[in-house]
Amino acid sequence: MKEKLTFIPNDLVSLKDYERYAKERMSINSLAYVCSGAGDEITFKRNEEAFQEIYLEANTLEDLSEANTKIELFGQTYDSPIILAPVAYQKLVDINGEIATAQAANVTNTCMCVSSFSSCTLEEISESTKSPLWFQLYIQPDMKTNLELIQKAEILGFKAIVITIDAPISGIRNVEQRYGFSLPENISAVNINNPIQTISNFENILEMAKILPTWKDIEFIKNNTKLPVILKGITNTSYAKKAIDLGIDGIIVSNHGGRTLDTLPSTIEILPKITKAVDKKIPILFDGGIKRGTDIIKAIALGASAVLIGRPIMYGLATAGALGVAHTLKILKEELEVSMIFTGCKDIKQIKNKEIIF
Ligand SMILES: Cc1cc2nc3c(=O)[nH]c(=O)nc-3n(C[C@H](O)[C@H](O)[C@H](O)COP(=O)(O)O)c2cc1C
């Protein structure tokens, strides 16, 4: 394993470069956890490939004075539509874990969504950034635990609760099974006592199905927090509509980066249908396979208000800790700005309203 970088070399200029650098700096255990998808990795691979089949149109004589990347979401202004996705156990790739990611979020003014399975405490993370934080909840069988977590997030000033609905159990990740992935003793989900998880072990899985969350739990949580509630992991129109009916504030079109049910369609291919079904009633966020500013502009043009990045956080962290995550965010934001100039969009609203998809 190579040593972590303390500077940015000249040939580290894209998220693909980060992936290459990171893989040389991760243990087999971490590689198996971060770089894999479920089953035959069809969804995992398709998320990225599908972007390559969408082409853009150039409009290079537009008036772009006052160009900016600001967005309004749930009553807050955010500097850019790029958000750090909830990614569990970040200490697997960097000794400072989520604290380092929060420091990167701080210097780049980026919103960070903190995983239920974070390996640093919510207090440590919130002390490390002045940028907005969201809390991602995996609903636990004991509702008291969920309410306590939400209350802590509220007290610490988190701006939204993101409930992940697409991973009630772990996907069958054969790569993890083959390499015998396990959490090292010093890394755990420090914010929850005995969290419910099924990593690589599916014996008696139907027993566990008896205690999995349902729409009733979503409704209960929505009624017990003042924070906006966002559902993460929407991949069909009926769930998008149901979320609206329940008064949910926003949805994230996500297939968990291809880590749950293999052969779900790629998120960018599902997005237009969900955009149509939601009909501007609530904001749609998006993740899965984003590696380029052009991917971001495509997702926004197809209806997303903002996008999240997952694995690129781990690649940045593994390569150069907080510096790597901050640089990853800088690259992506600059690429988005360049794409805006070429497509003739002065702001995020214009990306949504202009016909820039070929
Ligand atoms: C290593 C890893 C851990 C993840 N942990 C969580 C998690 O704790 N909670 C969650 O909602 N999503 C989790 N996700 C999914 C991400 O939030 C996101 O949906 C996905 O990574 C987006 O795809 P991308 O990796 O192609 O950007 C995880 C993803 C990865 C790769």
The ligand as an ORCA input file, in Angstrom:
! r2SCAN-3c Opt
* xyz 0 1
  C     -18.731      2.564      0.965
  C     -20.124      3.102      0.878
  C     -20.863      3.273      2.045
  C     -22.151      3.816      1.982
  N     -22.833      4.041      3.134
  C     -24.064      4.586      3.081
  C     -24.768      4.895      4.271
  O     -24.279      4.689      5.367
  N     -26.001      5.427      4.146
  C     -26.585      5.674      2.932
  O     -27.705      6.154      2.871
  N     -25.925      5.416      1.797
  C     -24.687      4.890      1.833
  N     -24.006      4.664      0.681
  C     -24.610      5.062     -0.607
  C     -24.231      6.510     -0.952
  O     -24.834      7.421     -0.078
  C     -24.629      6.884     -2.377
  O     -25.998      6.618     -2.550
  C     -23.847      6.167     -3.464
  O     -22.523      5.940     -3.069
  C     -23.863      7.023     -4.718
  O     -23.163      6.431     -5.741
  P     -21.625      6.793     -6.099
  O     -20.794      6.046     -5.124
  O     -21.497      6.274     -7.492
  O     -21.456      8.291     -6.000
  C     -22.712      4.135      0.719
  C     -21.959      3.973     -0.435
  C     -20.674      3.476     -0.368
  C     -19.881      3.335     -1.633
*
